[in-house]
Amino acid sequence: MKKVVVIYGSKYGTTEKYAKWISEELNCDLFSYKSIKKDNLLNYDTIIYGGGLYAGGVKGISILKNNFEKIKAKDIVIFTCGISDPKDMNNVNQINANINRIFDLQKNKITIFNLRGGIDYSKLTFLHKTMMKMLKKKVENIEEENLTNENREFLDTYGKKVYFMDKTEIRDIADFVKKKMNL
């Protein structure tokens, strides 16, 4: 039987929660990117990596990047988790472009899913609070007629605890892996 693993990089917990849901749905191993040993990646046929989005980067994705030559023949699925709406194609294109820069032309070996997480401003680090404050100032300077719905939502929810997580959003990932693995 083919083996599947879910690995995640999460700072505030939403990516970890999605990773746990996926692991439960697929009845497979689950590791933080900090706790999995590089050589253990070789024990799996399918590697699902979930990373939180922070300033355009994907938390902990270096575990895949640094070991890509060893694992590139495996089925690799990446899911991202961020505050931006993954149903907005501009967001998806930006996220996917960032991942494509990480893996260069190797992207065709990777399937990407984007999930929406949440934010609790009271739990942000000083750096993340500062970044969000700078983003707020930038959005506030956009002319009213040029504001997107997401910009308005950001301004309305700034400083609050907001979660967009939905367990049903893992369905596409689980179905994709089950089909790929003939489960």
MODELLER restraints for C-alpha pairs under 7 A, 6 or more apart:
rsr = mdl.restraints
at = mdl.atoms
rsr.add(forms.Gaussian(group=physical.xy_distance, feature=features.Distance(at['CA:2:A'], at['CA:45:A']), mean=5.88, stdev=0.5))
rsr.add(forms.Gaussian(group=physical.xy_distance, feature=features.Distance(at['CA:2:A'], at['CA:181:A']), mean=6.80, stdev=0.5))
rsr.add(forms.Gaussian(group=physical.xy_distance, feature=features.Distance(at['CA:3:A'], at['CA:44:A']), mean=4.90, stdev=0.5))
rsr.add(forms.Gaussian(group=physical.xy_distance, feature=features.Distance(at['CA:3:A'], at['CA:45:A']), mean=5.32, stdev=0.5))
rsr.add(forms.Gaussian(group=physical.xy_distance, feature=features.Distance(at['CA:3:A'], at['CA:46:A']), mean=6.49, stdev=0.5))
rsr.add(forms.Gaussian(group=physical.xy_distance, feature=features.Distance(at['CA:4:A'], at['CA:28:A']), mean=5.66, stdev=0.5))
rsr.add(forms.Gaussian(group=physical.xy_distance, feature=features.Distance(at['CA:4:A'], at['CA:29:A']), mean=6.80, stdev=0.5))
rsr.add(forms.Gaussian(group=physical.xy_distance, feature=features.Distance(at['CA:4:A'], at['CA:44:A']), mean=5.57, stdev=0.5))
rsr.add(forms.Gaussian(group=physical.xy_distance, feature=features.Distance(at['CA:4:A'], at['CA:45:A']), mean=6.06, stdev=0.5))
rsr.add(forms.Gaussian(group=physical.xy_distance, feature=features.Distance(at['CA:4:A'], at['CA:46:A']), mean=4.77, stdev=0.5))
rsr.add(forms.Gaussian(group=physical.xy_distance, feature=features.Distance(at['CA:4:A'], at['CA:47:A']), mean=6.02, stdev=0.5))
rsr.add(forms.Gaussian(group=physical.xy_distance, feature=features.Distance(at['CA:5:A'], at['CA:28:A']), mean=5.71, stdev=0.5))
rsr.add(forms.Gaussian(group=physical.xy_distance, feature=features.Distance(at['CA:5:A'], at['CA:29:A']), mean=4.82, stdev=0.5))
rsr.add(forms.Gaussian(group=physical.xy_distance, feature=features.Distance(at['CA:5:A'], at['CA:30:A']), mean=5.90, stdev=0.5))
rsr.add(forms.Gaussian(group=physical.xy_distance, feature=features.Distance(at['CA:5:A'], at['CA:44:A']), mean=6.51, stdev=0.5))
rsr.add(forms.Gaussian(group=physical.xy_distance, feature=features.Distance(at['CA:5:A'], at['CA:46:A']), mean=6.50, stdev=0.5))
rsr.add(forms.Gaussian(group=physical.xy_distance, feature=features.Distance(at['CA:5:A'], at['CA:47:A']), mean=5.24, stdev=0.5))
rsr.add(forms.Gaussian(group=physical.xy_distance, feature=features.Distance(at['CA:5:A'], at['CA:48:A']), mean=6.06, stdev=0.5))
rsr.add(forms.Gaussian(group=physical.xy_distance, feature=features.Distance(at['CA:6:A'], at['CA:19:A']), mean=6.38, stdev=0.5))
rsr.add(forms.Gaussian(group=physical.xy_distance, feature=features.Distance(at['CA:6:A'], at['CA:23:A']), mean=6.11, stdev=0.5))
rsr.add(forms.Gaussian(group=physical.xy_distance, feature=features.Distance(at['CA:6:A'], at['CA:29:A']), mean=6.19, stdev=0.5))
rsr.add(forms.Gaussian(group=physical.xy_distance, feature=features.Distance(at['CA:6:A'], at['CA:30:A']), mean=4.83, stdev=0.5))
rsr.add(forms.Gaussian(group=physical.xy_distance, feature=features.Distance(at['CA:6:A'], at['CA:31:A']), mean=6.40, stdev=0.5))
rsr.add(forms.Gaussian(group=physical.xy_distance, feature=features.Distance(at['CA:6:A'], at['CA:47:A']), mean=6.24, stdev=0.5))
rsr.add(forms.Gaussian(group=physical.xy_distance, feature=features.Distance(at['CA:6:A'], at['CA:48:A']), mean=4.68, stdev=0.5))
rsr.add(forms.Gaussian(group=physical.xy_distance, feature=features.Distance(at['CA:6:A'], at['CA:49:A']), mean=5.86, stdev=0.5))
rsr.add(forms.Gaussian(group=physical.xy_distance, feature=features.Distance(at['CA:7:A'], at['CA:30:A']), mean=5.82, stdev=0.5))
rsr.add(forms.Gaussian(group=physical.xy_distance, feature=features.Distance(at['CA:7:A'], at['CA:31:A']), mean=4.82, stdev=0.5))
rsr.add(forms.Gaussian(group=physical.xy_distance, feature=features.Distance(at['CA:7:A'], at['CA:32:A']), mean=5.43, stdev=0.5))
rsr.add(forms.Gaussian(group=physical.xy_distance, feature=features.Distance(at['CA:7:A'], at['CA:33:A']), mean=5.72, stdev=0.5))
rsr.add(forms.Gaussian(group=physical.xy_distance, feature=features.Distance(at['CA:7:A'], at['CA:48:A']), mean=6.15, stdev=0.5))
rsr.add(forms.Gaussian(group=physical.xy_distance, feature=features.Distance(at['CA:7:A'], at['CA:49:A']), mean=4.84, stdev=0.5))
rsr.add(forms.Gaussian(group=physical.xy_distance, feature=features.Distance(at['CA:7:A'], at['CA:50:A']), mean=6.23, stdev=0.5))
rsr.add(forms.Gaussian(group=physical.xy_distance, feature=features.Distance(at['CA:8:A'], at['CA:15:A']), mean=6.84, stdev=0.5))
rsr.add(forms.Gaussian(group=physical.xy_distance, feature=features.Distance(at['CA:8:A'], at['CA:16:A']), mean=6.18, stdev=0.5))
rsr.add(forms.Gaussian(group=physical.xy_distance, feature=features.Distance(at['CA:8:A'], at['CA:19:A']), mean=6.38, stdev=0.5))
rsr.add(forms.Gaussian(group=physical.xy_distance, feature=features.Distance(at['CA:8:A'], at['CA:31:A']), mean=6.58, stdev=0.5))
rsr.add(forms.Gaussian(group=physical.xy_distance, feature=features.Distance(at['CA:8:A'], at['CA:32:A']), mean=4.97, stdev=0.5))
rsr.add(forms.Gaussian(group=physical.xy_distance, feature=features.Distance(at['CA:8:A'], at['CA:33:A']), mean=5.54, stdev=0.5))
rsr.add(forms.Gaussian(group=physical.xy_distance, feature=features.Distance(at['CA:8:A'], at['CA:49:A']), mean=5.57, stdev=0.5))
rsr.add(forms.Gaussian(group=physical.xy_distance, feature=features.Distance(at['CA:8:A'], at['CA:50:A']), mean=4.51, stdev=0.5))
rsr.add(forms.Gaussian(group=physical.xy_distance, feature=features.Distance(at['CA:8:A'], at['CA:51:A']), mean=5.59, stdev=0.5))
rsr.add(forms.Gaussian(group=physical.xy_distance, feature=features.Distance(at['CA:9:A'], at['CA:15:A']), mean=6.99, stdev=0.5))
rsr.add(forms.Gaussian(group=physical.xy_distance, feature=features.Distance(at['CA:9:A'], at['CA:32:A']), mean=6.09, stdev=0.5))
rsr.add(forms.Gaussian(group=physical.xy_distance, feature=features.Distance(at['CA:9:A'], at['CA:33:A']), mean=5.70, stdev=0.5))
rsr.add(forms.Gaussian(group=physical.xy_distance, feature=features.Distance(at['CA:9:A'], at['CA:50:A']), mean=6.28, stdev=0.5))
rsr.add(forms.Gaussian(group=physical.xy_distance, feature=features.Distance(at['CA:9:A'], at['CA:51:A']), mean=4.69, stdev=0.5))
rsr.add(forms.Gaussian(group=physical.xy_distance, feature=features.Distance(at['CA:9:A'], at['CA:52:A']), mean=6.22, stdev=0.5))
rsr.add(forms.Gaussian(group=physical.xy_distance, feature=features.Distance(at['CA:9:A'], at['CA:59:A']), mean=5.09, stdev=0.5))
rsr.add(forms.Gaussian(group=physical.xy_distance, feature=features.Distance(at['CA:9:A'], at['CA:60:A']), mean=5.07, stdev=0.5))
rsr.add(forms.Gaussian(group=physical.xy_distance, feature=features.Distance(at['CA:10:A'], at['CA:16:A']), mean=5.65, stdev=0.5))
rsr.add(forms.Gaussian(group=physical.xy_distance, feature=features.Distance(at['CA:10:A'], at['CA:51:A']), mean=6.19, stdev=0.5))
rsr.add(forms.Gaussian(group=physical.xy_distance, feature=features.Distance(at['CA:10:A'], at['CA:52:A']), mean=5.43, stdev=0.5))
rsr.add(forms.Gaussian(group=physical.xy_distance, feature=features.Distance(at['CA:10:A'], at['CA:59:A']), mean=6.59, stdev=0.5))
rsr.add(forms.Gaussian(group=physical.xy_distance, feature=features.Distance(at['CA:14:A'], at['CA:117:A']), mean=5.52, stdev=0.5))
rsr.add(forms.Gaussian(group=physical.xy_distance, feature=features.Distance(at['CA:14:A'], at['CA:118:A']), mean=6.73, stdev=0.5))
rsr.add(forms.Gaussian(group=physical.xy_distance, feature=features.Distance(at['CA:15:A'], at['CA:50:A']), mean=6.40, stdev=0.5))
rsr.add(forms.Gaussian(group=physical.xy_distance, feature=features.Distance(at['CA:15:A'], at['CA:51:A']), mean=6.29, stdev=0.5))
rsr.add(forms.Gaussian(group=physical.xy_distance, feature=features.Distance(at['CA:15:A'], at['CA:52:A']), mean=5.76, stdev=0.5))
rsr.add(forms.Gaussian(group=physical.xy_distance, feature=features.Distance(at['CA:15:A'], at['CA:81:A']), mean=5.71, stdev=0.5))
rsr.add(forms.Gaussian(group=physical.xy_distance, feature=features.Distance(at['CA:19:A'], at['CA:50:A']), mean=6.54, stdev=0.5))
rsr.add(forms.Gaussian(group=physical.xy_distance, feature=features.Distance(at['CA:22:A'], at['CA:170:A']), mean=6.30, stdev=0.5))
rsr.add(forms.Gaussian(group=physical.xy_distance, feature=features.Distance(at['CA:22:A'], at['CA:174:A']), mean=6.53, stdev=0.5))
rsr.add(forms.Gaussian(group=physical.xy_distance, feature=features.Distance(at['CA:23:A'], at['CA:29:A']), mean=6.44, stdev=0.5))
rsr.add(forms.Gaussian(group=physical.xy_distance, feature=features.Distance(at['CA:23:A'], at['CA:30:A']), mean=6.10, stdev=0.5))
rsr.add(forms.Gaussian(group=physical.xy_distance, feature=features.Distance(at['CA:25:A'], at['CA:174:A']), mean=6.89, stdev=0.5))
rsr.add(forms.Gaussian(group=physical.xy_distance, feature=features.Distance(at['CA:26:A'], at['CA:174:A']), mean=6.61, stdev=0.5))
rsr.add(forms.Gaussian(group=physical.xy_distance, feature=features.Distance(at['CA:33:A'], at['CA:60:A']), mean=6.14, stdev=0.5))
rsr.add(forms.Gaussian(group=physical.xy_distance, feature=features.Distance(at['CA:33:A'], at['CA:63:A']), mean=6.73, stdev=0.5))
rsr.add(forms.Gaussian(group=physical.xy_distance, feature=features.Distance(at['CA:42:A'], at['CA:71:A']), mean=6.69, stdev=0.5))
rsr.add(forms.Gaussian(group=physical.xy_distance, feature=features.Distance(at['CA:45:A'], at['CA:74:A']), mean=5.44, stdev=0.5))
rsr.add(forms.Gaussian(group=physical.xy_distance, feature=features.Distance(at['CA:45:A'], at['CA:75:A']), mean=6.36, stdev=0.5))
rsr.add(forms.Gaussian(group=physical.xy_distance, feature=features.Distance(at['CA:46:A'], at['CA:74:A']), mean=5.83, stdev=0.5))
rsr.add(forms.Gaussian(group=physical.xy_distance, feature=features.Distance(at['CA:46:A'], at['CA:75:A']), mean=4.60, stdev=0.5))
rsr.add(forms.Gaussian(group=physical.xy_distance, feature=features.Distance(at['CA:46:A'], at['CA:76:A']), mean=5.85, stdev=0.5))
rsr.add(forms.Gaussian(group=physical.xy_distance, feature=features.Distance(at['CA:47:A'], at['CA:75:A']), mean=6.26, stdev=0.5))
rsr.add(forms.Gaussian(group=physical.xy_distance, feature=features.Distance(at['CA:47:A'], at['CA:76:A']), mean=4.95, stdev=0.5))
rsr.add(forms.Gaussian(group=physical.xy_distance, feature=features.Distance(at['CA:47:A'], at['CA:77:A']), mean=6.24, stdev=0.5))
rsr.add(forms.Gaussian(group=physical.xy_distance, feature=features.Distance(at['CA:48:A'], at['CA:76:A']), mean=5.93, stdev=0.5))
rsr.add(forms.Gaussian(group=physical.xy_distance, feature=features.Distance(at['CA:48:A'], at['CA:77:A']), mean=4.61, stdev=0.5))
rsr.add(forms.Gaussian(group=physical.xy_distance, feature=features.Distance(at['CA:48:A'], at['CA:78:A']), mean=5.73, stdev=0.5))
rsr.add(forms.Gaussian(group=physical.xy_distance, feature=features.Distance(at['CA:49:A'], at['CA:77:A']), mean=6.16, stdev=0.5))
rsr.add(forms.Gaussian(group=physical.xy_distance, feature=features.Distance(at['CA:49:A'], at['CA:78:A']), mean=4.72, stdev=0.5))
rsr.add(forms.Gaussian(group=physical.xy_distance, feature=features.Distance(at['CA:49:A'], at['CA:79:A']), mean=6.18, stdev=0.5))
rsr.add(forms.Gaussian(group=physical.xy_distance, feature=features.Distance(at['CA:50:A'], at['CA:78:A']), mean=5.71, stdev=0.5))
rsr.add(forms.Gaussian(group=physical.xy_distance, feature=features.Distance(at['CA:50:A'], at['CA:79:A']), mean=4.62, stdev=0.5))
rsr.add(forms.Gaussian(group=physical.xy_distance, feature=features.Distance(at['CA:50:A'], at['CA:80:A']), mean=5.56, stdev=0.5))
rsr.add(forms.Gaussian(group=physical.xy_distance, feature=features.Distance(at['CA:51:A'], at['CA:58:A']), mean=5.16, stdev=0.5))
rsr.add(forms.Gaussian(group=physical.xy_distance, feature=features.Distance(at['CA:51:A'], at['CA:59:A']), mean=4.96, stdev=0.5))
rsr.add(forms.Gaussian(group=physical.xy_distance, feature=features.Distance(at['CA:51:A'], at['CA:60:A']), mean=6.59, stdev=0.5))
rsr.add(forms.Gaussian(group=physical.xy_distance, feature=features.Distance(at['CA:51:A'], at['CA:61:A']), mean=6.76, stdev=0.5))
rsr.add(forms.Gaussian(group=physical.xy_distance, feature=features.Distance(at['CA:51:A'], at['CA:79:A']), mean=6.51, stdev=0.5))
rsr.add(forms.Gaussian(group=physical.xy_distance, feature=features.Distance(at['CA:51:A'], at['CA:80:A']), mean=5.03, stdev=0.5))
rsr.add(forms.Gaussian(group=physical.xy_distance, feature=features.Distance(at['CA:51:A'], at['CA:81:A']), mean=6.21, stdev=0.5))
rsr.add(forms.Gaussian(group=physical.xy_distance, feature=features.Distance(at['CA:52:A'], at['CA:58:A']), mean=5.59, stdev=0.5))
rsr.add(forms.Gaussian(group=physical.xy_distance, feature=features.Distance(at['CA:52:A'], at['CA:59:A']), mean=5.28, stdev=0.5))
rsr.add(forms.Gaussian(group=physical.xy_distance, feature=features.Distance(at['CA:52:A'], at['CA:80:A']), mean=5.73, stdev=0.5))
rsr.add(forms.Gaussian(group=physical.xy_distance, feature=features.Distance(at['CA:52:A'], at['CA:81:A']), mean=4.74, stdev=0.5))
rsr.add(forms.Gaussian(group=physical.xy_distance, feature=features.Distance(at['CA:52:A'], at['CA:82:A']), mean=5.91, stdev=0.5))
rsr.add(forms.Gaussian(group=physical.xy_distance, feature=features.Distance(at['CA:53:A'], at['CA:59:A']), mean=6.38, stdev=0.5))
rsr.add(forms.Gaussian(group=physical.xy_distance, feature=features.Distance(at['CA:53:A'], at['CA:80:A']), mean=6.41, stdev=0.5))
rsr.add(forms.Gaussian(group=physical.xy_distance, feature=features.Distance(at['CA:53:A'], at['CA:81:A']), mean=5.88, stdev=0.5))
rsr.add(forms.Gaussian(group=physical.xy_distance, feature=features.Distance(at['CA:53:A'], at['CA:82:A']), mean=5.07, stdev=0.5))
rsr.add(forms.Gaussian(group=physical.xy_distance, feature=features.Distance(at['CA:56:A'], at['CA:98:A']), mean=6.67, stdev=0.5))
rsr.add(forms.Gaussian(group=physical.xy_distance, feature=features.Distance(at['CA:65:A'], at['CA:103:A']), mean=6.74, stdev=0.5))
rsr.add(forms.Gaussian(group=physical.xy_distance, feature=features.Distance(at['CA:76:A'], at['CA:109:A']), mean=6.89, stdev=0.5))
rsr.add(forms.Gaussian(group=physical.xy_distance, feature=features.Distance(at['CA:76:A'], at['CA:110:A']), mean=5.09, stdev=0.5))
rsr.add(forms.Gaussian(group=physical.xy_distance, feature=features.Distance(at['CA:76:A'], at['CA:111:A']), mean=6.47, stdev=0.5))
rsr.add(forms.Gaussian(group=physical.xy_distance, feature=features.Distance(at['CA:77:A'], at['CA:110:A']), mean=5.66, stdev=0.5))
rsr.add(forms.Gaussian(group=physical.xy_distance, feature=features.Distance(at['CA:77:A'], at['CA:111:A']), mean=4.78, stdev=0.5))
rsr.add(forms.Gaussian(group=physical.xy_distance, feature=features.Distance(at['CA:77:A'], at['CA:112:A']), mean=5.91, stdev=0.5))
rsr.add(forms.Gaussian(group=physical.xy_distance, feature=features.Distance(at['CA:78:A'], at['CA:110:A']), mean=6.99, stdev=0.5))
rsr.add(forms.Gaussian(group=physical.xy_distance, feature=features.Distance(at['CA:78:A'], at['CA:111:A']), mean=6.17, stdev=0.5))
rsr.add(forms.Gaussian(group=physical.xy_distance, feature=features.Distance(at['CA:78:A'], at['CA:112:A']), mean=4.84, stdev=0.5))
rsr.add(forms.Gaussian(group=physical.xy_distance, feature=features.Distance(at['CA:78:A'], at['CA:113:A']), mean=6.24, stdev=0.5))
rsr.add(forms.Gaussian(group=physical.xy_distance, feature=features.Distance(at['CA:79:A'], at['CA:112:A']), mean=5.68, stdev=0.5))
rsr.add(forms.Gaussian(group=physical.xy_distance, feature=features.Distance(at['CA:79:A'], at['CA:113:A']), mean=4.54, stdev=0.5))
rsr.add(forms.Gaussian(group=physical.xy_distance, feature=features.Distance(at['CA:79:A'], at['CA:114:A']), mean=5.36, stdev=0.5))
rsr.add(forms.Gaussian(group=physical.xy_distance, feature=features.Distance(at['CA:79:A'], at['CA:115:A']), mean=6.88, stdev=0.5))
rsr.add(forms.Gaussian(group=physical.xy_distance, feature=features.Distance(at['CA:80:A'], at['CA:113:A']), mean=6.47, stdev=0.5))
rsr.add(forms.Gaussian(group=physical.xy_distance, feature=features.Distance(at['CA:80:A'], at['CA:114:A']), mean=4.81, stdev=0.5))
rsr.add(forms.Gaussian(group=physical.xy_distance, feature=features.Distance(at['CA:80:A'], at['CA:115:A']), mean=5.87, stdev=0.5))
rsr.add(forms.Gaussian(group=physical.xy_distance, feature=features.Distance(at['CA:81:A'], at['CA:114:A']), mean=6.17, stdev=0.5))
rsr.add(forms.Gaussian(group=physical.xy_distance, feature=features.Distance(at['CA:81:A'], at['CA:115:A']), mean=4.82, stdev=0.5))
rsr.add(forms.Gaussian(group=physical.xy_distance, feature=features.Distance(at['CA:81:A'], at['CA:116:A']), mean=5.34, stdev=0.5))
rsr.add(forms.Gaussian(group=physical.xy_distance, feature=features.Distance(at['CA:81:A'], at['CA:117:A']), mean=5.43, stdev=0.5))
rsr.add(forms.Gaussian(group=physical.xy_distance, feature=features.Distance(at['CA:82:A'], at['CA:115:A']), mean=6.77, stdev=0.5))
rsr.add(forms.Gaussian(group=physical.xy_distance, feature=features.Distance(at['CA:82:A'], at['CA:116:A']), mean=5.22, stdev=0.5))
rsr.add(forms.Gaussian(group=physical.xy_distance, feature=features.Distance(at['CA:82:A'], at['CA:117:A']), mean=5.08, stdev=0.5))
rsr.add(forms.Gaussian(group=physical.xy_distance, feature=features.Distance(at['CA:82:A'], at['CA:118:A']), mean=6.87, stdev=0.5))
rsr.add(forms.Gaussian(group=physical.xy_distance, feature=features.Distance(at['CA:83:A'], at['CA:116:A']), mean=5.69, stdev=0.5))
rsr.add(forms.Gaussian(group=physical.xy_distance, feature=features.Distance(at['CA:83:A'], at['CA:117:A']), mean=5.44, stdev=0.5))
rsr.add(forms.Gaussian(group=physical.xy_distance, feature=features.Distance(at['CA:83:A'], at['CA:118:A']), mean=5.42, stdev=0.5))
rsr.add(forms.Gaussian(group=physical.xy_distance, feature=features.Distance(at['CA:83:A'], at['CA:119:A']), mean=6.85, stdev=0.5))
rsr.add(forms.Gaussian(group=physical.xy_distance, feature=features.Distance(at['CA:84:A'], at['CA:91:A']), mean=6.75, stdev=0.5))
rsr.add(forms.Gaussian(group=physical.xy_distance, feature=features.Distance(at['CA:84:A'], at['CA:116:A']), mean=6.57, stdev=0.5))
rsr.add(forms.Gaussian(group=physical.xy_distance, feature=features.Distance(at['CA:85:A'], at['CA:91:A']), mean=6.85, stdev=0.5))
rsr.add(forms.Gaussian(group=physical.xy_distance, feature=features.Distance(at['CA:85:A'], at['CA:116:A']), mean=6.12, stdev=0.5))
rsr.add(forms.Gaussian(group=physical.xy_distance, feature=features.Distance(at['CA:86:A'], at['CA:92:A']), mean=5.80, stdev=0.5))
rsr.add(forms.Gaussian(group=physical.xy_distance, feature=features.Distance(at['CA:86:A'], at['CA:114:A']), mean=5.67, stdev=0.5))
rsr.add(forms.Gaussian(group=physical.xy_distance, feature=features.Distance(at['CA:86:A'], at['CA:115:A']), mean=6.10, stdev=0.5))
rsr.add(forms.Gaussian(group=physical.xy_distance, feature=features.Distance(at['CA:86:A'], at['CA:116:A']), mean=6.28, stdev=0.5))
rsr.add(forms.Gaussian(group=physical.xy_distance, feature=features.Distance(at['CA:100:A'], at['CA:107:A']), mean=5.64, stdev=0.5))
rsr.add(forms.Gaussian(group=physical.xy_distance, feature=features.Distance(at['CA:115:A'], at['CA:169:A']), mean=6.98, stdev=0.5))
rsr.add(forms.Gaussian(group=physical.xy_distance, feature=features.Distance(at['CA:116:A'], at['CA:164:A']), mean=5.92, stdev=0.5))
rsr.add(forms.Gaussian(group=physical.xy_distance, feature=features.Distance(at['CA:116:A'], at['CA:165:A']), mean=6.00, stdev=0.5))
rsr.add(forms.Gaussian(group=physical.xy_distance, feature=features.Distance(at['CA:117:A'], at['CA:163:A']), mean=6.08, stdev=0.5))
rsr.add(forms.Gaussian(group=physical.xy_distance, feature=features.Distance(at['CA:117:A'], at['CA:164:A']), mean=5.43, stdev=0.5))
rsr.add(forms.Gaussian(group=physical.xy_distance, feature=features.Distance(at['CA:117:A'], at['CA:165:A']), mean=5.07, stdev=0.5))
rsr.add(forms.Gaussian(group=physical.xy_distance, feature=features.Distance(at['CA:118:A'], at['CA:162:A']), mean=5.37, stdev=0.5))
rsr.add(forms.Gaussian(group=physical.xy_distance, feature=features.Distance(at['CA:118:A'], at['CA:163:A']), mean=3.95, stdev=0.5))
rsr.add(forms.Gaussian(group=physical.xy_distance, feature=features.Distance(at['CA:118:A'], at['CA:164:A']), mean=5.54, stdev=0.5))
rsr.add(forms.Gaussian(group=physical.xy_distance, feature=features.Distance(at['CA:118:A'], at['CA:165:A']), mean=6.72, stdev=0.5))
rsr.add(forms.Gaussian(group=physical.xy_distance, feature=features.Distance(at['CA:119:A'], at['CA:161:A']), mean=5.74, stdev=0.5))
rsr.add(forms.Gaussian(group=physical.xy_distance, feature=features.Distance(at['CA:119:A'], at['CA:162:A']), mean=5.33, stdev=0.5))
rsr.add(forms.Gaussian(group=physical.xy_distance, feature=features.Distance(at['CA:119:A'], at['CA:163:A']), mean=6.26, stdev=0.5))
rsr.add(forms.Gaussian(group=physical.xy_distance, feature=features.Distance(at['CA:120:A'], at['CA:160:A']), mean=6.25, stdev=0.5))
rsr.add(forms.Gaussian(group=physical.xy_distance, feature=features.Distance(at['CA:120:A'], at['CA:161:A']), mean=4.14, stdev=0.5))
rsr.add(forms.Gaussian(group=physical.xy_distance, feature=features.Distance(at['CA:120:A'], at['CA:162:A']), mean=6.29, stdev=0.5))
rsr.add(forms.Gaussian(group=physical.xy_distance, feature=features.Distance(at['CA:121:A'], at['CA:159:A']), mean=5.35, stdev=0.5))
rsr.add(forms.Gaussian(group=physical.xy_distance, feature=features.Distance(at['CA:121:A'], at['CA:160:A']), mean=6.04, stdev=0.5))
rsr.add(forms.Gaussian(group=physical.xy_distance, feature=features.Distance(at['CA:121:A'], at['CA:161:A']), mean=6.28, stdev=0.5))
rsr.add(forms.Gaussian(group=physical.xy_distance, feature=features.Distance(at['CA:136:A'], at['CA:155:A']), mean=6.93, stdev=0.5))
rsr.add(forms.Gaussian(group=physical.xy_distance, feature=features.Distance(at['CA:139:A'], at['CA:151:A']), mean=6.54, stdev=0.5))
